[in-house]
Each structure stands twice: as C-alpha cells, then as structure tokens.
Amino acid sequence: MRFDILHTVFYRNKAAYIVGRVVSQSGVQPFIIAVLHHEDKGLYLDALLTKSSQMRVIFGFARAYFMVETHAPSALVRFLNQLMPNKTIAELYNAIGFHKQGKTEFYREFLNHLTQSKDEFTIAPGTPGMVMMVFTLPSFGYVFKVIKDKFGESKPFGRDTVLKRYQLVKSHDRVGRMADTIEYSNVVFPLARFDSNLLTQLHKTIGSSMVIEGEWLIIKHLYIERRMTPLNLFLDNADDASAADAIEEYGQALKEMIAVNIFPGDMLLKNFGVSKHKRIIFYDYDEVQYLTDMNFRALPKAQNYDDYLTNEQSYSVAPQDVFPEQLCTFVTPNPMYKQFLLSTHPELVDVNFWKQAQQKIKNGQVSHIYPYPTAQRFIHHW
C-alpha cells in the first residue's frame, strides 16, 4: 500500500485542503482532507472526502479558485486529472487559479469538439433574457452569452455596468452557487454551423458585436458558462418531491449568496440552473450587487381604506429598495412552490432576516459555507 500526497496545499476561504490517493492491490482511492482553524485550539481536521463525485464538487465550476503555490502546474493538473477523470484539463487549470492557461486549454477543447461534431448552434433553452443573447451547441456542455445592443426597459443600465457586475462575480467568493464565466474576445465560429433562426436573432440583438467574414462568424466579446437546465424548465417536468427539493435548494442558494455579501437582484427562477448534481446555481449577473448596498424595507401599510381596496402602490421606491415580502409574489407565484419555499425558508420573506445578514457582514463576521455535506464533517468537542 502506498500513500501519494501532494506537497501543495489548496487554500480557499477559511479552509485548507490536502489532496492525495491511496494506491493498493485493490485499486486507487482518492481523498481530500479538509483542514480548518479554531481561534483557540488551532488546526483540526474537519472532513475526509473519499468519493470522486465529492472531490469534483470541491473543485466545482461554481466555486472560487483555490490559492495554490506550485512550480509545476502542468504536473499538478495531471495528478488531479487522474483523481477526477471527469474534469477537463481546462477546468482544473481554472480551479487552481491559472486562468490564462485554463482559457487556452478550453479553446483547444472547443476547437477539437467542433472538428468531431456536426450539430448546429441553436438558441439556448430557457426564457430569453433582456440583457444577454444566449446560444449553445447541443453536443457541447456550455452556453455562449453575448451582451445585447439594446436592453429591455426594466434594465436601467448599460453595457459597462454589465461588464463590471460579471467581473464582480468572477473575483468574488461564488460559494458554490454562482457559475464561473470564461471571457473571450474575437471568437471565430464556422458560419455554416449556425441554424437560420439563431442567425436571424443574432443579427437583431447583437449586430454591433458580430462580423461575418466569408465562412466565419466573429463575435467581438462573449462569456462562456456551463450549461444547466433552467430551474423554471426543470420544475415544469418535475414531480412534487423533486420540485420540493429544488425549491428548498433554491432558498438555500439565496441564503448562501447572501452570507457572502451577494444580492442576486433578479431572483426569478429562470435565472437559476439545475446542475447534474441537482444543485441550484445562479447564472444571470446583470443585476448583481453587494448585499450591503441594498436598502431592505417592509411593505408600507395602506394609509386609508381606499388604498386597501384598490391595492395600488402609493409609496415611493428608490433604485436600491428591496421588499422581501414580495419574494413569493414575483418569484414563486405558483401556490405549491410558494408553500415549499415558505415551509423550508420562511426567513426569506422577513425584512429583518435580510437586515441582520447585512449587519453581520458590516460587523466583519465571515460565514463559512462548507463545500461538502454536513454529514461528512467530523464531530468536535472543544
């Protein structure tokens, strides 16, 4: 029996991770040891993860990059790839913070896939957005997002704001709930691979961001994200038990983003995706802001009987104002989904919950969101 343990330690947020494998006659057993620090007692082992699926979540596309010091990143990535063969080389380079190499490897993978496939680019499944034009190649597990030339009337900001907000998410703790984006300029696509409907929509929505030169379509700027099933589409085809689990996960996703000072802005179900691990992940960042920049308010009570009868809004609303009590009204109008959400996360419609979350952040309290199930944690008695 042999233990292979990387000298390199993987740091993220409050945790350090030791990665290795056990090699024996019965096979290879990968593992990750999560190490945390107690302010009084020092270092302690918090969890031992031995499943490849758990390791892939630790190195997942919805988490912040590790801080890693290595003089041989290619050797490190090769070792990690042996432990997690379902992860691509590009994904692993990105996970350890080597973004440029990750982008290069991803583009190679994309070009290689184009030569080995014949399907056409199509409009991505889901409700069309007012800020991004999104398309996909069905055989390739990603979506391509291009900022539209004009936004919908409900989006009172411009292109520069969108770029800043996507960069905010890129550099922030994504806490396993916000998909990573890969940003490219002047990406060349084979024109013949675009279906006619998509090409028409591209001309209408992103005409200033694209150029056609002979057999090639060049997009001047785009983001690439992992493709997921939009939550609203998932719910359309889910049984009651699966829908309840998804709505509970949706509420948990909101709480975890809130805990790291992220306010998602547009919390509609269509802006969240369901990963293959059934995790709910946010992917629409054009309204993202810091939680501490928002003004959470309770809905004003009716001033008189006429206001009560008409149920019309008779109060002013500033751009940063948010009314948590309206969450179910706008996000989950479906009575069954509303019941699921209120039974598992009733705090989300309580203005005091949001204000308390703000105050914790302002007080410097840093939440720790564990990237592994609570059941995997060792029990500590200090």
N, C-alpha and C positions, 0 to 999 in steps of 0.2 A: 504493500500500500504506500502511496506517495501523495503528499500534500503539495500542491503548487499554489503559492500565494503571491499576489502581486505586491512588490515593494511600494508601488504607487498607491496613495490613499485618495479616495474620491470624496471631496468636500461639497456639501450643499446645505445652505441654511445652518441649522443647529447641529447637523449630523455629519459624521464621517463614516465612510463605508469601506470595508475591507473585502476584496474580491478574490476568489480563488476556486480551486477544484480539488476533489479527492479522486485519485486515479487508483483503481484496484482491478483485480481479475474480473470482477462483476461489471465493470464499466467505469464511466466518468460521472462524478456527481458535482455539479457546480454549486457554489454557495456565495452568499453575501452576508456579512456580519455588520449590523448597524450599531454604531457607537455614538452614545450621547454623553453630555457633560452635565453633571449635577453641581450646582454652585457651591455646595458644602462638601459633598462626598467625592467629587472628582469624576473620572471617566467610568462608564459602565456599559455593558453590552445590553442593548435594548431588544434585539431580534436576530434570529438566524433564519435566513431565507434560502431554501434549497430547491425550489421549483424554477424551471426556466421561465415559465409564464410570469412568476413574481419578479424575476430579475428584469424581464422586458418592461414591466410596469415601472420599476425603479429608473430604468434608462428610457422612459417613455417620451413621446413627442410632445406631451403637454406639460412637461416639467422644465424648470430652469436648468441651464447647463451646469455640469459639475465644474468645480475648480480642481484642476489636475496639473501636477508638475511632472513632466516626462521629457526625456531627451530622445525618446524613440516612439513617437506617437503611432507610427505605422505598425510597429511590433505590438504595441498595446492594443490597438484596434483588432489586429489579427487574433490575439488571445481572446478578447471579448467576443469576437465573432464565433469562435469555437464554442463558447459557453452559451451564446444566444444566436444560433444559426439563422433564425427568422428575422433578425435585424440586419439591415443592409450596411455596407461599409460607410455609406454617406450618413446614415442615421447615427452610427457610433461615433464618427468624427464630430458630428454636431453635438452629440451628448456630452463629449469631453471638452467642448468649447473651441474646437478647431473649425471655425465657421467657414473660412475660405476653402479649406480642403474639403469640407463637407459639401459645399456648393459645387465644387469641381467634380467630385465623385457622383453627386446626384445628377448633374447634367450628363455625365457619361452614361449613367444608368438609363436616363431618359432617352438619349440618342440610340443606345443599344436596343431599348424596348421598341422604339419606332421601327427599326430595321427588322424586328422579329414579329411585328403585328401588322394587321391590315384594317382594323376598325377605324371609324371616323370620330373626330372630335365632335361632341354634341353639347348642348346646353345642359348644365348640371341639374340633377333632380333637386326639387325644393321650390320654395316660393321666391320669385325674383326679387332681389333687393333694390333699393333706391340709390345706392352708392356704388356697388360693385357689379360688374358683369362677370358671371362665373360660368366657366365651361370645363369639360372634362374629357378624358379618353377612357371609355368604359373598361378597357383591359388594363389600365394603369391606375393605381390606387390613390390618385391625387386630384385636386381641383386647381384650376388656374383662375386667379382673380385679378381683374383689371379695373382701375378706378374709372367710373363713367365720366363723360364730358359734362353732363348736367345731372344734378341731384334732384330728388323729389322735394316738394315744397316743405315737407316736415323736417328737412335736414338743413338748418340754417348755418351751414359752414361750407368751407371749400376744400379743395384738394390738399392744400398744405396741412390743414387740421387732420385730415385722414392719415397722411403720412406720419405726422407726429404721434398720433394715437397708436398706429401699428408699431411704431418704434418703441413707444412706452411699454407695450405688452412684450415686445421682443426682449427688452432689457430688464423686465420685472420678474419677480417670482411668479411663475404661472401655476404653481401649486397643484399641478396635475389636472387643471380644469380649463386651460386655455391652450389651444393648438399652436404649435410653433409655425412660423411662416419663413419661407425662403424667398428672398427678394432678388429679382434679376432685372437687368436692363437689356434691351435689344435682343430679345429671344426670337430665334428663327424657327418657323414651323413650315412643314410641307403643305402648301395650299390645297392640294388635292385631297388631303385627309380631313377637310372641314366639310360638314354637311351644309346644304344650301340654307337651311333655316338658321343655323348658327352664324353663318357668314353674313346673312342679312342683318341679324341682330347686332353683330359686331360693328358693321358699318353705321348702324343707327345710334349705338350707345357709346362706342369708344373710337369713333372715326379719327380723332386727333391723336390717338395713341397707337395707331397701326399704319403700316405701309405695306403695299403689295409690290414686290419686285419679281417679275417673271413667275416662276413656280413656287415662290416663297412668300409667306406672310410673316412680317416682322412686327412684333409688339414691343413698343419702346420701354414699357415698365409693367411689371406684374409681380404678384405674390403667388406662391405655390403652397398649398396646405394639404394635409392628409384628408382624403375624402371619407366622410362619415355619413350615416343615414340621418337626415334632419329629424329632430325629435318629433315634430308635428306629423311627419310621414310615418315614423315608427309607431306612434300612438294610433294612427288610423288603422293599422293592421295588427295591433297588439290585443291579446286577451286581457281580461280585467286584472289578473295577477301581474302580468308583465307591465301593464300600464301603471299600476300602483307602484311597482318597483322603480320604474323610470321617473315618475313624478317625485318620489322620495329622493332619488338620486339628483334630480334637478334642483330640489330645495337644498340638498347638501352641497351641491356645486356652488350655489349662490352664497351660502354661508362661508365656504372656504375661500372664495374670492374676496368676500367682504373682510375676512380675517386678515388678508394681506393688503388691505387698503385699495382694492379694486372695486369700482362701481361699474357694472357692465353697461348701464344705460338702457339700451333696448333689450328687455328681458323676455321678449316673445319666444315661444317655444321653437319657432322656425330658425332662430339664431343659435340653437344648440344642436349638437350632433350626438349620436349614439355610437360609441366605438365598438370594435369587435369584442372587447371585454365587458361590454354593456355599461361602460362608464359614460356619464353625461359630460360633454366637453363644449365649452363656448368657443365660437369661431368668428363672430362678427364684431369688429373692434372700432367701428367708426364713431361710436358714442361712448367709448370707454373713458372714464375719468377717475381721478383719485377719490376714494370714499370721503376723505376729509375735506374735499372741496364742495361737497353737496350740502344742501340745506333740507333736512328731513322735517316734514311738517305733518301735523294731524289735520284731517279734513275739517274745515270750519263748520260749525253747526248752522243750520238755517236761521237767518236773522228774524224771519217772521213767517206767518202761516202761509202766505202766498209763495214764498221761496220753497217751503216744504212741499207744497202741492205741485209746483212746476218742476222741481228737482233740477233747476238750471244752475249753472255755476255763476255765483255772484261774488267772487273773490278774485283778487289778482294773483298771478302766478309768475314768478321770476324764472329765468332760464335754469338756475341751479336747484329749484324747488322740486322735491320728490314727496309723493304721498303714498307711503307703504300700504295704506288701507285699500288702495286701488289695484293692488297687485293682482288679485284674483279676477277683478273686473276686466282688466285688459289682457292679462297673460293667460289665465285659465278660465274662460267663460263657460267651458264645459262643466256642468254640475258635478259629474263624477270626478273629474280631475281636481276640481276645487276642493271636494271632500278629501281626496287623497292628500293634497298639499296641506290643508288645514289640520288634518289629523296627525301628520308627521312633523310639520314645521310651522306651527301656529305663530311663532315669533316673527315670521317674515312680514306679517301684516300689522305688526305693532311698531309704531314710530319710535318707542323707547328702546327697542332692541337695536335699531339702526344707530340711534344716537349714542348708545352705550358702546357699540362697536367702534364708532368714531372716537370716542373718548379714550378707549383702550389704546388705540393707535397713537393718539396725541400724547398719551402718558408714557409712550415708549414700550408698551407691552407687546412683545413679539410672539405671535401664535406659532405653534409648531403643528403642522399638518403632516401626519405620518403617511408616507407613501406605501404603506403596507397595512394589511388588516389589523385591527386591534387584537384579534385572537392570536396573531403571530408574536405579540410582544411578551417578553418575559415579565414575571411579576416581581416587583421590587418593594422591599420594605426598608425604608430609611429610618 
